[in-house]
Amino acid sequence: MRLHRLGITAFGPFGGAHEIDFDALSTAGLFLLHGPTGAGKTSVLDAVCYALYGSLPGERTAAQGPGLRSDHAAPQTRAGVVLDLTVAGRRLEVTRQPAWERPKRRGTGTTLDKAQTWLREYDPATGTWRDLSRSHQETGEEITQLLGMSKEQFCQVVLLPQGDFARFLRADAEARGRLLGRLFDTRRFAAVEQHLAELRRAAADRVQEGDGVLLAALQRMRQVAGEDIGVPAPEGEPGEPGLAAAVLGWAATARTTLRERRTVARLALTAAEREQTAARRALEETRELHRLQRRAEEARQHRVRLDATADAHQEHLARLARARKAAAVEGALDLRAAAEQAHTRARRAEEAARAALPADQAAPAARLAALARTAVGELGALASARRAERRHAELSGELARADRDEHADETLLAETADWADRWETTRAALQREEAGARDAAARADRLAALLGPARERLAAARRRDTLTADADRARAAVLTAAEASAEAQRHWLALKEKRLAHIAAELAGRLTDGEPCEVCGATTHPRPAARAEGHVDQRAEDEAHAAYRRCDAGRAEAERALGVVREELAAATAAATTAETPGLEAEAGRLAAEHAEARSVAEALHAVRHRLDAAEREHDRRLADRHAAERRAAARATLRDSLVREQAALAEELEQARGDAPDVAARARQLERRAALLTEAADAARAAEESATRLKEADARLADAAYRAGFDTPEQAAAAVLDDAGHRRLQHLVDARRLEEAEARAALADPATAEAAGRPPADPDAAADRARRADLRLRAAAATAEAAARDAAALDTLSRQATTEARRMGPLRAEYERVARLAQLAAGTSAENERRMRLESYVLAARLEQVAAAATVRLHRMSGGRYTLVHTADRSGRGRSGLGLRVVDAWTGRERDTATLSGGETFFASLALALGLADVVTDEAGGVRLDTLFIDEGFGSLDDQTLDDVLDVLDALRERDRSVGIVSHVADLRRRVHTQLEVVKGRDGSRLRVHGTGG
């Protein structure tokens, strides 16, 4: 990698635009970057790192986004960095501009522009630059892939921080391991250790889980087998060796014991079943004997009761015989009763009809029929009189309507005359009101055209005032959120630093006697670190970090909200112009009032026109009504005379037809009632005569039927008749008596019953008690046998499950032993690991050995052949082994600790170490050539001779076509290194000056 050109604009302390030509500075191979403290020497290196990776190195990573822009820059100048470099044979140009709040192009305030990135490649064939990407992510991935280094590796290899390597030289193994782990990315080896540890824990969990299943099965088998099997159950914890064999052995003994119990219970059950069968058979025989004896006694008593009721049975038989003879007379009896009822009803109807007649009540039926016909003839003669009466009533109504119509027409003519007198005045008033409404409508349209824009300006002014206050609050919120975010970050970093300072106590808290230490692998812990007061754990640090991220998100949201409010404020200000809100409110109010007044008047235009049209239509209607009323009055006089003459003629005719009745209808009702009464009386008289004749005929037939049936009189036959219910009742009594007699004879004739009656009385209760006791003994034996069989089957099932689980656990236990051996070996806790060295430490030790060999080449020259760096795998104290560094002093021939070097010796030793590390990391990165290096500070601790030796070594780097930039403010270096890049500090920002390039 070779740097060609670096452009810096408004970045860090540089307020303007500056360009650094590294090709010119690299001509001499060695150049000096110097300037006063705080001028911005490190900012040049920050610009290179930011251009490549989009962020600053080390602890300055938090200063991103708008914080990168120089406070000395002009308001319209945007911060940016342009880096022209060659890497992996490709000429690239990287441009990065961080996010910034720029002034708005219209209105006041600022708006946030996002960060921008451009990546271009130079095409030698065409001599032009070709765009590759504008994506932050794609550009970062492309640069990282070409360099083969992360940002941390780049900052350690290209931007050599001498202070870090001096600490690295004197540091213990743990500190060296952290730095080497970041540079060589040994996370995959740590991941292997972690993965093996996780596999070991997972395998241990599976083994313990399987042993837990075995112990659970053992517990269930103990519950099934009980505590009296003669062999104690094994006791153990999950994971103990031999647990499966102990459980299976105890299960075999328990199975044998339960099978013996099952055999004994089965034999006892067989004996109880035989005893229960004999008791049941005896109970059934006793019950049968008791039943037969009870049957014989009941039959004897039943025979006695039948003999006592023999006379009643004979009476029932005689009564049924008489009823069978009376059945032949039953039809004649029914006919005679029906004829008698019909004659009674007819006689009563005749008496009621004759009682309703006003006269001639004793007349025969023929006379009554003749009188009815006479009344009907008189009724027919009244039809003409009825029509005359109806016409007379109609004429009275027509005359009354004529009088009403005449009065209504007179009223109408009077109202019409009065309305016509007011017509001209009313029409003129409506026409004037219509003209005023038309003028108001035109004025309302003109005011509406002015009112809309006035209201829009007023709304914009009000929104402008509201957004002004919102913008003030949003700015205050941004400041508050930024302060909260900074405070949360400081709190998080303080907790993190405090936790790291006492991390040994946290690790000591997890130590267990006999268990290997996670750090050193020792199984004894004589002096574990104690937790100090106010110790910070991982959870507190994570909570503080989460709080910081929430505060930072709140700050970003507040900045976004401020940008939105500012944009809305600019739009509202443009819409409202410069007018003040009270003036716009007064203008809009005046226009609205005038528009409302004009519109109120204009809205009456339609109503006025409607009233004028209605008044004109009313005028025409009233004139027509007056002419029609005059025509009706002339026709009404002629009609009245005709109706009066016709009514007088009809009144004379009705007087003759009414007679003594008030009207014709009343006379007709008199005649209709007389004819109906006479007709009803005649019909009733004829019906009574006919029913009497039928009654005499029924009496004769009844007497004849009774004689033929064997009865002396019809009354005797009627008394012998039985209804269906009575007949069924007597027949049921007779049939029941016959059945009882048959049952009694059969019971007394049965040989078994007779034999049982001669035996002693049976006792079924005693036999039932004996059978019940046998049933209880059988159930108890069956329950015992079932429980024994169930326990034996359950124990067999549980034993099979335990055997299956033990077989399944065999491979798992073997896998656990294999994985545990590998995990202990990788963690450095195994006896097979002679150096007690972790896998990651082993890899880092190999890398450190390479670094020490590469550093020794330059250290030997810088120290005049006195010092050599060597790697040692010995453990230092309780730290990790394999990461030790020693220095060999050729003058004394002894190895000693690097901490014994003087300040100047420490500097050139750390410089040699840094250069050696750069070579090793370069080879690790795929052999990417690093043609530009920077060395930051440390030269002030060297004497003149040593400084010359160091510069000779650095100057020798040119042999590999490298250029080295020394960052220092040591005055002596300005005389020794002629090519210089000076950073000049000023009140308006820093500037760059180049010396000794010949340009």
Beta strands, then each sheet from edge to edge (+ up, - down):
strand 1: 2-11
strand 2: 14-21
strand 3: 30-34
strand 4: 80-87
strand 5: 90-97
strand 6: 100-103
strand 7: 110-113
strand 8: 116-123
strand 9: 128-133
strand 10: 159-161
strand 11: 867-872
strand 12: 884-889
strand 13: 894-897
strand 14: 932-936
strand 15: 963-967
strand 16: 980-984
strand 17: 991-995
sheet 1: 2+ 1- 4+ 5- 8+ 9-
sheet 2: 10+ 14+ 15+ 3+ 16+ 17-
sheet 3: 6+ 7-
sheet 4: 11+ 12- 13+
end
